[in-house]
């Protein structure tokens, strides 16, 4: 799998203050597998989710914007 930086401007607009589910993050912004994502969280490369409920989590759009702009994905 090749690493490539995806400019935020070419994607659906991310507005600060939004919460984004993991499936959306992986399908639109950071093209890695779930296992790679969770491994990256443990290593501190990817942000940790905000707990919305007992079984629901989402990511702050600011964290995803920063991640994409840094080209970490």
HELIX and SHEET records of a PDB file:
HELIX    1   1 UNK A    8  UNK A   10  5                                   3    
HELIX    2   2 UNK A   22  UNK A   24  1                                   3    
HELIX    3   3 UNK A   25  UNK A   29  3                                   5    
HELIX    4   4 UNK A   34  UNK A   43  1                                  10    
HELIX    5   5 UNK A   61  UNK A   70  1                                  10    
SHEET    1   A 3 UNK A  19  UNK A  20  0                                        
SHEET    2   A 3 UNK A  57  UNK A  60 -1                                        
SHEET    3   A 3 UNK A  50  UNK A  51 -1                                        
END                                                                             
